[in-house]
């Protein structure tokens, strides 16, 4: 008898699901639902489970299990990402370990060479060797007096000496400016000037010393063949393109013209003029510490406008963003002592005829009573009035501190680090002006 059963059913490796094989074509009614090959005799009268055929017993080669390529690839990608994150975290941790171990002079402290000792900036070039090897007194330069005389400190004699102009060049001037914190890009000039007072000693260049450090070339000498000392200008500051005039008055003042006070800037918060400031370098401004107290200490609150006289015009300009604000560490909110702060811009100013830096006072500059000074800003045009829309300026005389501290005037409020200016009779005043007064440290 010929069997009508078809070919054997396909084999599935999936153990959780075994589909029933289709009936053979032309299968008689009542025939058993499973192939006869699975039974040695007639099928039992009661239902039974068919044992699964083991792979090695199959008459057909077993199909290989499907490769789980997606899952494996995903696991590999996750492992790679985790490995990269671990490496990055280790690198960051290593950097911070290096930073705090190798650069442990945090905050505003300065490290003394390779000794690892940290010193305050105020201890540098103060005539006292605080570092173990005296590094804080070995590269000390300054600009002295109204003529910007270059002076170098001698740790041996503990004195400042002017530099003789003999054999001096701009290359040496740029090195000295860099040591004072200026950028080489702002370098102005160095030239010889006749000193206002006679000097017994000078610092001179040893031209035969070869290509060595500038300060190793300098030596003390009692003579200077040219008779001139070096006047060094690290930045073209204090240069106005217009002359000042006091023909009209603000609380006794005048309306400014463009380029007359090119260092004057307006500092805005939310589109409103709050304070004035002065440009000192392309990146840095100086203003009053009381302007940036409390909620106004956030640099992102401010916009800086330079080279513009009219406040209404500033509303249509974007201004410069502020990146950093540094108030004097010893600023006193009550006495207003050390009322000075620095602002660093996110992008540098471009110097033009109407945008230029102001000169900071050098050591040795004496401010005498009745000496004429200038103030500028967008202050009120009359006592108690509103902010001016246009930049104004006025000349004021300096007043002796003891006179300002009289009981009926400021009653002792003018501290030794302050100067007093104005007209005690009234009419000319800076109190209603959003300007700053740079305080002079005592000698």
C-alpha angles and dihedrals in degrees: 000000000000117000117235094199117122129226118308116279120262117270119239124198091201103108095191095060130034113176116215114251116248118255116267115258113270094012111170120245113267093022115141114272094230130064116273091235089076094063129062093199136009114317114268120260092239125061115262135179117254112234114239113250112243117237095246091051096053117109088215125064111259116249112241114252113264113263115244093221096158095053093044092049091049092051090049092050092049091050091050092049092048090049091051091049091051091050092049092048091050091050092050091048091049090051093052091046089052092045095052094041100041098030100036094146095099131180113015097334122121124217120236102232114274096335093087093226114140123218136185116251089241088065093059117098092358095126094258122100104227098160116081092244097032095251091146091067103038105079101037119146132159142171112241132203132341093309094058094238111191111234129183124203119233112210089196098060093021091229140115117244131189117241116245113236093226111121091352119145141180090259090065090043091056091052091052092048091050090053089054091055101260125133117246087230092068096049111137112179148298122218141158120267132179109254118243091221130034119256127210094201136031138184110242135187120250098216093187093058092093129219099337137125114305094237092052088056093056121091135171117261136175093217140052115195096205093044089221129112128211118270107196127194113187093182134018095250134164095023114140121192091208131050121242121249131181101198095125131038140231107184066343102331148112139250111255126229125220112280095018094103101017094167094058115107133181117228115210135193116193092345096310128112108243107162144353128241142180131236115239101166134356090270103031137067132181122219139150121293092222088063092062102043126129116342090004090065090085106102092207090066093068138080123188124213119195131180093019125113102185122070093207090057091055091062089070095049128079097223127202122297120233118233102182140012122200118186121196106274090227097047111141115208093201103045094026088228113163089014096176135112139177128227123200117204123223090226125028124251119247109232115230138153088286099036116059138135127262121232117249114221114265124221109272095038106129120203109208128198113269091019109144118244134174131232126189137180148105096284128142119295091218135023110288092004130133127273113285118249092217133051113262135185140191140182117242131181122234115247126213111259095232090055092050090050093058115128094249093048119036098337097219097319094121105091126202091260092057136077126213123219139166141068115300089202090061131235097099115063145151098197091092090045123096092225137117134234114213108227120225117226115230117260 
